Amino acid sequence: MNEKKPSGLFRAVKALVRAVYPKITVEGLENLPAGEAVLVGNHAQIHGPISAELYLGDDRWTWCAGQMMNRPEIAAYAYQDFWSQKPAATRWIYKGLSHLIVPLALFIFGNANAIPVYRDARVLATFRETLDRLAEGDKIVIFPEHDVPRNDVLCDFQDRFVDVARLYYGKCRKELSFIPMYVAPRLKKIVLGTPIPFDAQRPIEEERRRICEALMDAVTALCRTQPRHVVIPYRNISKKDYPVNRPD
């Protein structure tokens, strides 16, 4: 299949971001299969996608909200997802900003290793491209949190991404593994946990829940076992309300 070739300007911007963004180390690489796998972790607001793009290799493709790659939808989606929880007095600023970032979003996501994710009939294109990338031996990175609290450091995972494994088994007759991943910007690291294999013999409804529960428990455990630090939450809340990974 044709490989995406980022523009020279994007490569220059990426190099600049890498120079100014904190250096991230990746721990637990021994848990990462040599070939295809799905890495699933906490979003950490913008830090999860940035860290993935900069430090998880060129054979990695990140699921991205399709609205951020479709010009008519970018502004409304960006405001709702990033800034709608800001104080009411300042929301007008972010509504304006959501329109200003439209060309930037098109530039970034049009060049990055990103797969657009949709929640309508276009989801077939999401799964098709994902399966093609996996068949090439690439990694897929997914940040499936949504605004439903799981515990004090993690939000609940949406579970339909697990269907990738069912479809991949049907195409390649191979059982895919999901790798729990904790993104810790304040510690300047990404921590990878033990793979959780998909069981193609079990009903997909059971596997969705089993794998999501196992992943959420594993990501939470990876967070708890790190040195005490401030966790970057999914919600874009005031920094004074950010949680810590464990009490004193």
C-alpha positions as CSV (number, residue, x, y, z in Angstrom):
1,M,0.0,0.0,0.0
2,N,1.1,3.6,-0.5
3,E,2.9,5.1,2.5
4,K,2.2,8.5,3.7
5,K,5.0,10.9,2.9
6,P,5.0,13.9,5.2
7,S,6.0,17.2,3.7
8,G,9.4,18.8,4.3
9,L,7.7,21.6,6.3
10,F,6.1,19.0,8.5
11,R,9.4,17.2,9.1
12,A,10.9,20.5,10.0
13,V,8.1,21.4,12.4
14,K,8.3,17.9,14.0
15,A,12.0,18.4,14.5
16,L,11.4,21.8,16.2
17,V,8.7,20.3,18.4
18,R,11.1,17.5,19.4
19,A,13.7,20.0,20.3
20,V,11.5,22.0,22.6
21,Y,9.2,19.3,23.9
22,P,10.4,17.4,27.0
23,K,12.4,14.3,26.1
24,I,10.3,11.2,26.7
25,T,11.7,7.8,27.6
26,V,9.8,4.6,26.9
27,E,10.0,1.9,29.6
28,G,8.8,-1.7,29.2
29,L,9.9,-2.1,25.6
30,E,10.5,-5.8,26.4
31,N,6.7,-6.0,26.4
32,L,6.3,-4.8,22.9
33,P,6.0,-7.5,20.2
34,A,8.3,-7.3,17.2
35,G,5.4,-7.1,14.8
36,E,1.9,-5.8,14.9
37,A,0.2,-4.8,18.1
38,V,-2.3,-2.3,19.5
39,L,-1.0,0.1,22.2
40,V,-3.8,1.5,24.4
41,G,-3.3,4.2,27.0
42,N,-4.4,7.3,28.8
43,H,-4.9,10.4,26.7
44,A,-3.1,12.9,29.0
45,Q,-4.8,15.7,27.0
46,I,-2.6,16.6,24.1
47,H,0.5,14.9,25.6
48,G,-0.5,11.3,24.6
49,P,-0.7,12.0,20.8
50,I,2.4,14.2,20.8
51,S,4.4,11.6,22.7
52,A,3.3,8.9,20.4
53,E,4.2,10.9,17.3
54,L,7.6,11.8,18.6
55,Y,8.7,8.8,20.5
56,L,6.9,5.6,19.4
57,G,8.6,5.1,16.0
58,D,7.6,5.6,12.4
59,D,6.0,2.2,12.2
60,R,3.2,3.5,14.5
61,W,-0.2,4.8,13.5
62,T,-2.4,6.7,15.9
63,W,-6.2,6.8,15.9
64,C,-7.4,10.4,15.7
65,A,-10.9,11.8,15.8
66,G,-12.0,12.0,12.2
67,Q,-13.6,15.4,12.9
68,M,-10.1,16.9,13.4
69,M,-9.2,15.9,9.8
70,N,-12.4,17.2,8.2
71,R,-12.4,21.0,7.7
72,P,-16.1,21.6,8.3
73,E,-16.1,19.7,11.6
74,I,-12.8,20.9,13.2
75,A,-13.8,24.1,15.0
76,A,-16.9,22.7,16.6
77,Y,-15.2,19.4,17.6
78,A,-12.1,21.2,19.0
79,Y,-14.1,23.6,21.1
80,Q,-16.4,20.8,22.5
81,D,-13.6,18.3,23.2
82,F,-10.8,20.6,24.3
83,W,-12.2,23.7,25.8
84,S,-15.9,23.5,26.7
85,Q,-15.1,22.9,30.3
86,K,-13.1,26.1,30.7
87,P,-14.6,28.9,32.9
88,A,-17.6,30.5,31.4
89,A,-16.0,33.9,31.4
90,T,-13.2,32.8,29.1
91,R,-15.0,30.4,26.7
92,W,-15.4,33.1,24.0
93,I,-11.7,33.1,23.7
94,Y,-11.6,29.4,23.1
95,K,-14.5,29.5,20.6
96,G,-12.4,31.9,18.6
97,L,-9.3,29.8,19.0
98,S,-11.2,26.7,17.8
99,H,-11.6,28.5,14.4
100,L,-8.0,29.7,14.2
101,I,-6.6,26.1,14.6
102,V,-8.5,24.7,11.5
103,P,-5.6,25.2,9.0
104,L,-3.1,24.0,11.7
105,A,-5.1,20.8,12.3
106,L,-5.4,20.0,8.6
107,F,-1.6,20.5,8.3
108,I,-0.7,18.3,11.3
109,F,-3.1,15.5,10.8
110,G,-2.7,15.5,7.0
111,N,1.0,14.7,7.5
112,A,1.2,12.8,10.8
113,N,0.9,9.0,11.0
114,A,-2.8,9.3,11.9
115,I,-5.8,7.2,11.1
116,P,-9.2,9.1,11.2
117,V,-11.8,7.5,13.5
118,Y,-15.5,8.0,12.8
119,R,-18.7,7.0,14.6
120,D,-20.9,6.7,11.5
121,A,-20.7,4.6,8.3
122,R,-17.2,5.9,7.7
123,V,-16.0,3.8,10.5
124,L,-15.5,1.0,7.9
125,A,-12.7,3.1,6.4
126,T,-11.2,3.4,9.9
127,F,-11.1,-0.4,10.3
128,R,-9.9,-1.0,6.7
129,E,-6.9,1.3,7.1
130,T,-6.1,-0.1,10.5
131,L,-6.1,-3.7,9.3
132,D,-3.9,-2.7,6.3
133,R,-1.4,-1.1,8.7
134,L,-1.4,-4.1,11.0
135,A,-1.0,-6.5,8.1
136,E,2.2,-4.5,7.3
137,G,3.5,-5.3,10.8
138,D,2.9,-1.7,12.1
139,K,1.7,-0.7,15.6
140,I,-1.6,1.0,16.2
141,V,-1.9,3.5,19.1
142,I,-5.4,4.2,20.6
143,F,-6.4,6.6,23.4
144,P,-10.0,5.4,24.1
145,E,-10.8,7.5,27.2
146,H,-14.1,9.4,27.2
147,D,-15.6,11.7,29.8
148,V,-16.8,9.1,32.2
149,P,-14.6,8.8,35.3
150,R,-13.2,5.3,36.0
151,N,-11.2,6.3,39.1
152,D,-9.3,9.4,40.3
153,V,-6.6,9.0,37.6
154,L,-8.3,7.5,34.6
155,C,-11.5,7.8,32.6
156,D,-13.5,4.9,31.2
157,F,-12.4,3.4,27.9
158,Q,-14.8,3.2,25.0
159,D,-14.7,-0.5,23.9
160,R,-15.4,-0.8,20.2
161,F,-11.7,-0.5,19.3
162,V,-11.4,-4.2,20.4
163,D,-13.3,-5.1,17.2
164,V,-10.0,-4.5,15.4
165,A,-8.7,-7.8,16.8
166,R,-11.8,-9.7,15.7
167,L,-11.5,-8.3,12.2
168,Y,-7.8,-8.9,12.1
169,Y,-8.2,-12.5,13.1
170,G,-10.7,-12.9,10.4
171,K,-8.3,-11.5,7.8
172,C,-5.0,-12.9,9.0
173,R,-5.9,-15.8,11.4
174,K,-3.7,-14.2,14.0
175,E,-4.7,-13.2,17.5
176,L,-3.7,-9.6,18.2
177,S,-2.3,-8.4,21.5
178,F,-3.2,-5.2,23.3
179,I,-0.4,-3.4,25.2
180,P,-1.4,-1.2,28.2
181,M,0.4,2.1,28.1
182,Y,0.7,4.8,30.7
183,V,1.7,8.3,29.5
184,A,3.3,10.3,32.3
185,P,4.3,13.8,31.0
186,R,5.3,15.0,34.5
187,L,7.8,12.0,34.7
188,K,8.8,12.4,31.1
189,K,8.1,8.8,30.3
190,I,5.8,6.3,28.7
191,V,5.4,3.0,30.5
192,L,4.4,-0.2,28.6
193,G,2.8,-3.1,30.4
194,T,2.2,-6.8,29.8
195,P,0.4,-7.7,26.6
196,I,-3.3,-8.7,26.8
197,P,-4.0,-11.2,24.0
198,F,-7.4,-11.3,22.2
199,D,-9.2,-14.6,22.4
200,A,-10.9,-15.2,19.1
201,Q,-12.9,-18.2,20.5
202,R,-14.9,-16.0,22.9
203,P,-17.9,-13.9,21.9
204,I,-16.9,-10.4,20.9
205,E,-19.2,-8.8,23.4
206,E,-17.4,-10.6,26.2
207,E,-14.0,-9.8,24.7
208,R,-14.7,-6.1,24.5
209,R,-15.5,-5.9,28.2
210,R,-12.8,-8.3,29.3
211,I,-10.0,-6.5,27.4
212,C,-11.2,-3.0,28.3
213,E,-11.4,-3.9,32.0
214,A,-8.0,-5.6,31.9
215,L,-6.5,-2.6,30.1
216,M,-8.0,0.0,32.4
217,D,-6.8,-2.0,35.4
218,A,-3.3,-2.3,33.9
219,V,-3.0,1.4,33.0
220,T,-4.1,2.3,36.5
221,A,-1.6,-0.1,38.1
222,L,1.2,1.3,35.9
223,C,0.2,4.8,37.1
224,R,0.1,3.8,40.8
225,T,3.5,2.0,40.8
226,Q,5.4,5.1,39.4
227,P,7.0,7.6,41.7
228,R,4.5,10.0,43.2
229,H,3.6,12.6,40.6
230,V,0.9,14.8,39.2
231,V,-1.3,13.0,36.6
232,I,-2.4,14.8,33.5
233,P,-6.1,13.9,33.4
234,Y,-8.3,13.4,30.3
235,R,-10.5,16.4,31.1
236,N,-9.1,19.8,30.4
237,I,-9.7,21.1,34.0
238,S,-7.8,23.6,36.1
239,K,-4.3,22.5,36.9
240,K,-4.9,23.0,40.6
241,D,-7.4,20.1,40.4
242,Y,-5.0,17.7,38.7
243,P,-4.8,14.4,40.7
244,V,-1.7,12.7,42.0
245,N,-1.1,9.0,41.3
246,R,-1.1,8.1,45.0
247,P,-1.3,9.7,48.4
248,D,1.7,10.7,50.4
